[in-house]
Amino acid sequence: MIRWIIAVLLLGYAWSQGYPEFERAFLAQSPALIAARAELETARLKVQALQDDPFASPFERAVAQDALRRAEAGLKKVYLDLKRQAFQRYAAVVVARAQLARARAWVEQTEIAYKAAEIKAKEGAIAAYEVEKARIAWEDARLALAKAEAQLAEAEAVLSRYGRFEARTIEDLPMPRDLAVERHPNYVFAELDVRAAERAYRAALGPDTSEQQRNWFKVRLESARSRLERTKTSLQAELDLRLREVETAREAVALKRAALEARRKAFTAAELRFKRGLVSKLMLKQAEFALRSAELEQVQAQVALQNAKLALYPFAPWEAGD
């Protein structure tokens, strides 16, 4: 008996797991993340070995330090890309649930409208084409319901590969702070390319290098510096755009939240009036459909806001242990 109770409690805990648990499970199973972490550890060991080696040259140590920075930036890029993928997979289930609720309400509404049209047609109140129009609307709604059910099943199947998760709400991700272009992995890569080109050019200044070779290294250095400037300009424009997108998404969430609250009040009023016989069942279902539509739009707005935040993460401070 005790074992059965424990099993039930554990099962309930498993189903109660939310986005943080899913993200950890998703990241833990990523070969790309494992490889990036291994590369970082190798670079760290290399730096440590050269620091302990009294015969290591400053050139060797500089190269190793740059390799470590490149590995850290590479890990950040892989990690954040996977974090974005994890959120999108989890959010897809939440959105699919809202779409399914809306589709069910639409079927109920159109079915009642179709039945009402049939009764009116028998009484000669409306033409036959009005009945056919209502029937087609009902069929369309049923097809949409089947599609929504399939989409939810597909989205849930993706989550089930990593454990048992009950995705019901959108996680509000932290807003990144201390944003800077210089923290973006692409900027770090471009900056390290310049450092490598500078070392190569300085090494080519000796008497054992021909003028043609020195010119080649000089051109390579100038090209690397030019790429760095272009990267900085491009990333600054992207950062400005992403910040505007976050503000726009926040405004949209606020508007959708207000609209949802209005739809909830309208549906509650419709329920009360229906119980008192003041409105028809069709009007009640229309209010419910409007509510489910508002819920879907609110979820979609929340997803857009979180995606906008995630797009800023590459510009934020980050440690390899995050």
C-alpha positions as CSV (number, residue, x, y, z in Angstrom):
1,M,0.0,0.0,0.0
2,I,2.8,2.4,0.9
3,R,4.7,1.6,-2.3
4,W,1.5,2.4,-4.3
5,I,1.1,5.7,-2.6
6,I,4.7,6.7,-3.2
7,A,4.3,5.6,-6.8
8,V,1.2,7.8,-7.2
9,L,3.0,10.8,-5.6
10,L,6.0,10.4,-7.9
11,L,3.8,10.1,-10.9
12,G,2.0,13.3,-9.9
13,Y,5.3,15.1,-9.4
14,A,6.5,13.9,-12.9
15,W,3.4,15.3,-14.5
16,S,3.8,18.6,-12.6
17,Q,7.2,19.3,-14.0
18,G,7.2,22.6,-16.0
19,Y,9.5,24.5,-18.3
20,P,12.6,24.7,-16.2
21,E,12.7,20.9,-15.8
22,F,12.0,20.4,-19.5
23,E,14.8,22.8,-20.5
24,R,17.3,21.0,-18.3
25,A,16.3,17.6,-19.7
26,F,16.5,19.0,-23.3
27,L,19.9,20.5,-22.8
28,A,21.2,17.4,-21.0
29,Q,20.5,15.3,-24.1
30,S,22.2,17.6,-26.6
31,P,25.4,16.1,-28.2
32,A,26.3,19.6,-29.5
33,L,26.3,21.0,-26.0
34,I,28.3,18.1,-24.6
35,A,30.9,18.6,-27.4
36,A,31.1,22.3,-26.8
37,R,31.7,21.8,-23.1
38,A,34.4,19.2,-23.8
39,E,36.1,21.7,-26.2
40,L,36.0,24.3,-23.4
41,E,37.5,22.0,-20.9
42,T,40.3,21.1,-23.3
43,A,41.0,24.8,-23.9
44,R,41.1,25.4,-20.1
45,L,43.6,22.5,-19.6
46,K,45.8,23.9,-22.4
47,V,45.9,27.3,-20.7
48,Q,46.7,25.8,-17.4
49,A,49.4,23.6,-18.8
50,L,51.1,26.6,-20.5
51,Q,50.8,28.7,-17.3
52,D,52.7,25.9,-15.4
53,D,55.2,25.5,-18.2
54,P,58.2,27.8,-17.5
55,F,59.4,27.3,-21.1
56,A,56.2,28.3,-22.8
57,S,56.4,31.5,-24.8
58,P,54.1,34.5,-24.5
59,F,53.0,33.8,-28.1
60,E,51.9,30.2,-27.1
61,R,50.1,31.5,-24.0
62,A,48.3,34.2,-26.0
63,V,47.1,31.7,-28.6
64,A,45.9,29.4,-25.9
65,Q,44.0,32.2,-24.1
66,D,42.3,33.2,-27.3
67,A,41.4,29.6,-28.0
68,L,39.8,29.5,-24.5
69,R,37.8,32.7,-25.3
70,R,36.7,31.2,-28.6
71,A,35.6,28.0,-26.9
72,E,33.6,30.0,-24.3
73,A,31.9,32.0,-27.0
74,G,31.2,28.9,-28.9
75,L,29.6,27.2,-25.9
76,K,27.5,30.3,-25.3
77,K,26.2,30.3,-28.8
78,V,25.4,26.6,-28.7
79,Y,23.7,26.9,-25.3
80,L,21.6,29.8,-26.2
81,D,20.5,28.3,-29.5
82,L,19.4,25.1,-27.6
83,K,17.7,27.2,-25.0
84,R,15.7,28.9,-27.7
85,Q,14.8,25.5,-29.2
86,A,13.7,24.2,-25.8
87,F,11.4,27.2,-25.3
88,Q,9.9,26.8,-28.8
89,R,9.1,23.1,-28.3
90,Y,7.5,23.8,-24.9
91,A,5.6,26.8,-26.1
92,A,4.3,24.8,-29.1
93,V,2.3,22.6,-26.7
94,V,0.8,25.5,-24.8
95,V,-0.2,27.2,-28.0
96,A,-1.6,24.0,-29.4
97,R,-3.8,23.5,-26.2
98,A,-5.2,27.0,-26.7
99,Q,-5.8,26.3,-30.4
100,L,-7.6,23.1,-29.5
101,A,-9.9,24.8,-26.9
102,R,-10.8,27.5,-29.5
103,A,-11.5,24.8,-32.2
104,R,-13.8,22.9,-29.8
105,A,-15.7,26.1,-29.1
106,W,-16.0,26.8,-32.8
107,V,-17.4,23.3,-33.5
108,E,-20.0,23.7,-30.8
109,Q,-21.0,27.2,-32.0
110,T,-21.3,26.2,-35.7
111,E,-23.1,22.9,-34.8
112,I,-25.8,24.8,-33.0
113,A,-26.0,27.4,-35.8
114,Y,-26.4,24.6,-38.3
115,K,-29.2,22.9,-36.3
116,A,-31.0,26.2,-35.9
117,A,-30.7,26.8,-39.6
118,E,-32.3,23.4,-40.3
119,I,-35.3,24.2,-38.1
120,K,-35.8,27.6,-39.6
121,A,-35.6,26.1,-43.1
122,K,-38.3,23.6,-42.3
123,E,-40.5,26.5,-41.1
124,G,-39.7,28.4,-44.3
125,A,-38.0,31.2,-42.4
126,I,-34.7,30.9,-44.4
127,A,-33.6,29.6,-47.8
128,A,-32.0,26.3,-48.4
129,Y,-28.6,27.9,-49.3
130,E,-28.5,29.4,-45.8
131,V,-28.7,25.9,-44.3
132,E,-25.9,24.7,-46.7
133,K,-23.8,27.7,-45.7
134,A,-24.2,26.8,-42.0
135,R,-23.4,23.1,-42.7
136,I,-20.2,24.0,-44.5
137,A,-19.2,26.2,-41.6
138,W,-19.7,23.3,-39.3
139,E,-17.7,21.0,-41.5
140,D,-14.9,23.5,-41.6
141,A,-14.9,23.8,-37.9
142,R,-14.7,20.0,-37.5
143,L,-11.7,19.9,-39.9
144,A,-10.0,22.6,-37.9
145,L,-10.7,20.6,-34.7
146,A,-9.1,17.5,-36.2
147,K,-6.1,19.6,-37.3
148,A,-5.7,21.1,-33.8
149,E,-5.9,17.7,-32.2
150,A,-3.1,16.4,-34.5
151,Q,-1.0,19.5,-33.8
152,L,-1.3,19.0,-30.1
153,A,-0.5,15.3,-30.3
154,E,2.6,16.1,-32.4
155,A,3.8,18.8,-30.0
156,E,3.3,16.6,-27.0
157,A,5.2,13.8,-28.7
158,V,8.2,16.0,-29.0
159,L,8.2,16.8,-25.2
160,S,7.7,13.1,-24.3
161,R,11.1,12.3,-25.7
162,Y,12.7,14.1,-22.8
163,G,10.3,13.0,-20.0
164,R,6.8,13.6,-18.7
165,F,5.8,17.2,-18.8
166,E,2.5,19.0,-18.5
167,A,2.9,22.2,-20.5
168,R,0.0,24.5,-19.5
169,T,1.4,28.0,-19.2
170,I,4.1,30.1,-20.8
171,E,7.2,30.7,-18.6
172,D,8.0,34.3,-18.1
173,L,11.8,34.4,-18.8
174,P,14.0,36.9,-17.1
175,M,14.8,40.1,-19.0
176,P,18.6,40.1,-19.7
177,R,20.6,43.1,-18.4
178,D,23.9,44.9,-19.0
179,L,23.5,44.3,-22.8
180,A,26.5,45.0,-25.0
181,V,27.5,44.2,-28.6
182,E,30.9,43.1,-27.3
183,R,29.3,40.2,-25.5
184,H,27.8,38.7,-28.6
185,P,29.6,35.5,-29.7
186,N,29.8,36.8,-33.3
187,Y,31.7,39.9,-32.1
188,V,34.0,37.8,-29.9
189,F,34.8,35.5,-32.9
190,A,35.5,38.6,-35.1
191,E,37.7,40.2,-32.4
192,L,39.7,37.0,-32.0
193,D,40.2,36.8,-35.8
194,V,41.8,40.3,-35.6
195,R,44.1,39.2,-32.7
196,A,45.2,36.2,-34.7
197,A,45.8,38.3,-37.8
198,E,47.8,40.8,-35.7
199,R,50.0,38.0,-34.3
200,A,50.6,36.6,-37.8
201,Y,51.5,40.0,-39.2
202,R,54.0,40.8,-36.3
203,A,55.6,37.4,-36.8
204,A,56.0,38.2,-40.5
205,L,58.0,41.4,-39.8
206,G,61.3,39.5,-39.4
207,P,64.1,39.3,-42.0
208,D,63.1,35.7,-42.8
209,T,59.8,36.9,-44.5
210,S,59.6,38.3,-48.0
211,E,57.9,41.6,-48.8
212,Q,55.2,39.8,-50.7
213,Q,54.4,37.6,-47.7
214,R,54.4,40.6,-45.3
215,N,51.9,42.3,-47.7
216,W,49.7,39.3,-47.7
217,F,49.6,39.2,-43.9
218,K,48.9,42.9,-43.8
219,V,46.0,42.6,-46.2
220,R,44.7,39.7,-44.1
221,L,44.9,41.9,-41.0
222,E,43.1,44.8,-42.6
223,S,40.4,42.5,-43.8
224,A,39.9,41.1,-40.3
225,R,39.7,44.6,-38.9
226,S,37.1,45.6,-41.5
227,R,35.0,42.5,-40.7
228,L,35.1,43.4,-37.0
229,E,33.8,46.9,-37.7
230,R,31.1,45.5,-39.9
231,T,30.1,43.0,-37.3
232,K,30.0,45.6,-34.6
233,T,27.7,47.9,-36.8
234,S,25.4,45.0,-37.7
235,L,25.1,43.8,-34.1
236,Q,24.4,47.3,-32.8
237,A,21.6,47.6,-35.3
238,E,20.3,44.1,-34.2
239,L,20.5,45.0,-30.6
240,D,18.5,48.2,-31.1
241,L,15.9,46.3,-33.1
242,R,15.6,43.5,-30.5
243,L,15.0,46.0,-27.7
244,R,12.2,47.7,-29.7
245,E,10.7,44.3,-30.4
246,V,10.6,43.6,-26.6
247,E,8.8,46.8,-25.9
248,T,6.3,46.2,-28.7
249,A,5.7,42.7,-27.5
250,R,5.1,44.0,-23.9
251,E,2.6,46.4,-25.2
252,A,0.9,43.6,-27.2
253,V,0.7,41.4,-24.1
254,A,-0.9,44.2,-22.1
255,L,-3.5,44.8,-24.8
256,K,-4.3,41.1,-25.1
257,R,-4.6,40.7,-21.4
258,A,-7.1,43.6,-21.2
259,A,-9.0,42.1,-24.1
260,L,-9.0,38.7,-22.4
261,E,-10.4,40.1,-19.2
262,A,-13.2,41.8,-21.2
263,R,-14.1,38.5,-22.9
264,R,-14.1,36.7,-19.6
265,K,-16.6,39.2,-18.2
266,A,-18.7,39.0,-21.3
267,F,-18.8,35.2,-21.1
268,T,-19.7,35.3,-17.4
269,A,-22.5,37.7,-18.2
270,A,-23.7,35.4,-21.0
271,E,-23.7,32.4,-18.7
272,L,-25.9,34.2,-16.2
273,R,-28.3,35.5,-18.8
274,F,-28.5,32.0,-20.4
275,K,-29.4,30.5,-17.0
276,R,-32.2,33.0,-16.7
277,G,-33.4,32.4,-20.2
278,L,-32.5,35.8,-21.5
279,V,-30.2,34.6,-24.3
280,S,-30.0,31.6,-26.5
281,K,-27.5,28.7,-26.3
282,L,-26.0,29.9,-29.6
283,M,-25.3,33.4,-28.1
284,L,-23.6,31.6,-25.1
285,K,-21.4,29.6,-27.4
286,Q,-20.5,32.7,-29.4
287,A,-19.3,34.3,-26.2
288,E,-17.3,31.2,-25.3
289,F,-15.7,31.1,-28.7
290,A,-14.8,34.8,-28.3
291,L,-13.2,33.9,-24.9
292,R,-11.2,31.0,-26.3
293,S,-10.0,33.2,-29.2
294,A,-8.9,35.8,-26.7
295,E,-7.1,33.2,-24.6
296,L,-5.2,32.0,-27.7
297,E,-4.2,35.5,-28.7
298,Q,-2.9,36.1,-25.1
299,V,-0.8,33.0,-25.2
300,Q,0.6,33.9,-28.7
301,A,1.5,37.4,-27.4
302,Q,3.3,35.9,-24.4
303,V,5.2,33.6,-26.7
304,A,6.2,36.5,-28.9
305,L,7.5,38.4,-25.8
306,Q,9.6,35.5,-24.5
307,N,11.1,35.0,-28.0
308,A,11.9,38.7,-28.1
309,K,13.7,38.3,-24.8
310,L,15.6,35.3,-25.9
311,A,16.9,37.2,-28.9
312,L,18.7,39.5,-26.4
313,Y,20.5,36.8,-24.4
314,P,23.5,36.7,-26.8
315,F,24.2,40.3,-25.8
316,A,24.1,39.7,-22.1
317,P,26.8,38.6,-19.6
318,W,27.1,34.8,-19.5
319,E,29.2,32.3,-17.6
320,A,30.1,28.8,-18.9
321,G,28.4,27.4,-15.9
322,D,25.0,29.0,-16.5
